[in-house]
Amino acid sequence: MSLPAFMNRASKPYLLLGLLCMQPVEFWDRLRTFLEGRYERMRPERGLHQPIQVETLTTLLRQVVGWDLEGALQETAMRQIERHVRLLTSSSNANRPFDPLHSADITLASFCYAVCRTLSPNTVIETGVAYGLTTSFVLQALTQNQRGRLWSIDLPPLCPTPDQSVGLFVPQELRTNWHLQRGVTRRHLPGLLSRLRTVDLFIHDSLHTRSNMTWEFETVWPHLRPGGVLIADDVQGQSAFEEFVAGKKPLFSAIVIEENKDAAFGVVLKSP
């Protein structure tokens, strides 16, 4: 007896049910993520409060904290990693498991590079990796700094060979200072923060629901050092980022329009 089309061995329902026996914890994590995302899509979207262009952001940060992000953005190493990622993005196989919308915009990735070069962090945490676009930019910056490590948390897509795609774009020579943990942030982030204690830069790009974003921001904030930076992708459509900022009185915050996709990222600098 043949299985229905939606239950063939490569289908997501079939793969998800297979986890129930083999990896029940991952089964429930994936089911919760799915239901949370579906619930979020039923909520009315909210408009952003005064989003700005990235050029305005660099000007404001120069005025507020004296950062020369433009200098970092013109570095040869930044241009090299941008060319590398653009080439892989344009030639990526249409059958790969990540939707192109799951990848960060070059605007965000470049900004993360510039922040890393300017802040010179020892500890960076990233939630959500996909093909590793932002990951590649951050690791390139840490390599140029000759200091710092990146810890990433990601649950790979539900497909026959899930782990082969996470971080696919990250060059081998940049992986020395990279630690990747497999799973959802709610299981791994608290323990990671307990071990690291202090974080210099946090980048959110995992499940973009109000519940998950608020939980990640509130969980990380006590560990973010004074003067540290929190960056969050895809803050549009719901209130998590703006509500979080309103309750923290940071040194600086902004919502920034991404150039190559219909999205925006948020940035917050913790007061010294």
Disulfide bonds with the S-S distance in Angstrom:
none
